[in-house]
Every structure is written in C-alpha cells, then in structure tokens.
C-alpha cells in the first residue's frame, strides 16, 4: 500500500515545482532589464500566469511523472516474473 503512494507523492511534488516555479523563472528572465515591456506586462499578469501555470503546466507535469513512474514499476514487476 505504501509503495502505491510514493509515485503519487512524487507526482504532486513535480506538480508544485513546475506549476509554481515556471512563472517565477519566467519573470526572472524577463526582468533582467526592469524597464522592458516584457517585464512590465509579466508583472501585471503574474497572478493570472501563476494560476494558469499551476493548473495546466502543473497538471501535465504531474500526469507525465505519475504515468512514467507507474509504467516503470509495472515493467519492473513484469521483468521479475519472467
């Protein structure tokens, strides 16, 4: 039972890192020149970007990581049986 929770926890961690980390990285890169138009617009729409990123990018990252971990575990079990 515990081994089934580990892929889920890792996927949730990936969701948080990607979903929350991307907007901060994006603003950091755009605001290398603080007076640039990209920096001004990035700061203005930061809350919207953060919300969409958490839902969309975080969800995609979590699904991919969870699927990969489950696939690897099933593949390992299949190799042990042969």
ChimeraX attribute file (.defattr): number of C-alpha atoms within 10 A of each C-alpha:
attribute: neighborCount
match mode: 1-to-1
recipient: residues
	/A:1	5
	/A:2	6
	/A:3	8
	/A:4	10
	/A:5	10
	/A:6	13
	/A:7	19
	/A:8	18
	/A:9	13
	/A:10	15
	/A:11	23
	/A:12	19
	/A:13	16
	/A:14	22
	/A:15	25
	/A:16	20
	/A:17	15
	/A:18	20
	/A:19	25
	/A:20	20
	/A:21	16
	/A:22	18
	/A:23	22
	/A:24	15
	/A:25	11
	/A:26	14
	/A:27	17
	/A:28	14
	/A:29	12
	/A:30	19
	/A:31	17
	/A:32	11
	/A:33	12
	/A:34	11
	/A:35	10
	/A:36	12
	/A:37	12
	/A:38	16
	/A:39	18
	/A:40	16
	/A:41	12
	/A:42	20
	/A:43	16
	/A:44	11
	/A:45	10
	/A:46	16
	/A:47	12
	/A:48	12
	/A:49	18
	/A:50	17
	/A:51	14
	/A:52	15
	/A:53	21
	/A:54	21
	/A:55	14
	/A:56	14
	/A:57	19
	/A:58	24
	/A:59	19
	/A:60	17
	/A:61	21
	/A:62	25
	/A:63	17
	/A:64	15
	/A:65	20
	/A:66	20
	/A:67	15
	/A:68	14
	/A:69	17
	/A:70	15
	/A:71	12
	/A:72	12
	/A:73	15
	/A:74	12
	/A:75	11
	/A:76	11
	/A:77	11
	/A:78	10
	/A:79	9
	/A:80	8
	/A:81	6
	/A:82	5
